[in-house]
């Protein structure tokens, strides 16, 4: 516990009675077995996956109110845990700082210390720009990383005053830079200026259109399985499945779960963020339920990955082949071809 005690200054404990609404959890439910920071900081030495939330939303613009991530906990804790080999912990809420930069610094410190101990941290976030704290926690190690972002938009809009609309510029082009490769999954062409795609193409990063991804979801498995950092903006999911999202098109609920499962399969992913939840736009808690199930499928992937299960790809798969040296083993992957700016095929 002493190794993590210094991050308690940045954390607010969970209130289980509020989350459970004073209802006991049954044997087998996540809420019955997860290690909680409630009355005192717990011993998380044996934890494999650690959850934290951060309600910071000022990156969307002035006047934004904190979202209620405890509604997601309420739904998540009720789910049944099929992954008994994984030990889960929830360290509560990262405190909102006096400024946006203060919140970044607090979240960065929490993520850095948890991942430094060899654990995977899952962030249930407010605005998508909190990804910067994820990235800077990784960059403190001064090692090159692979990042994957699932979002309907590409947040490179320097004409916007909102940090959430252009944080990728700082992450991808700031110096010193530790992004070895970046994959953007699920962008919708009519929401993205062509110059943004050209910018990413010049940097030799890869972008995958929503329509192309949905044609064969399994092609995203090797993309996500090589990621060290994964960030998911729930705006990538269609309004029919995320009522708070104003976009009519996007991934379905089960496709979002599949992407999170693929992220869980990554042996190197130590930092996962799901962003964009707004309780005010979720009166029936459908979005909270959707996110809780996405978290469950991430654990499903991590459980299989920890057992060493590896997907077998067919040699006739219509995607490129790549080989990656990992330790003493040479693993073969089939890598899907990304969309380039010159691609004339029409996909959402």
Secondary structure, 3 states (H helix, E strand, C coil): CCCCHHHHHHEECCCHHHHHCCCCCCCCEHHHHCEECCCCCCCCCCCCEEEEEECCCHHHCCCCCCCCCHHHHHHHCCCECCCCCCCEEEEEEECCCCCHHHHHHHHHHHHHHHHHCCCEEEEEECCHHHHHHHHHHHHCCCCCEEEEEECCCCCCCCCCCCHHHCHHHHHHHCCCCCEEEEEEEEECHHHCCHHHHHHHHHCCCEEEEHHHHHHCHHHHHHHHHCCCEEEEEHHHECCCCCCCCCCCCCECHHHHHHHHHHHHCCCCCCEEEEECCCHHHCCCCHHHHHHHHHHHHHHHHHHHHHCCCCCCCCCCCCCEEEEEEECCEEEEEEECCCECCCCCCCCC
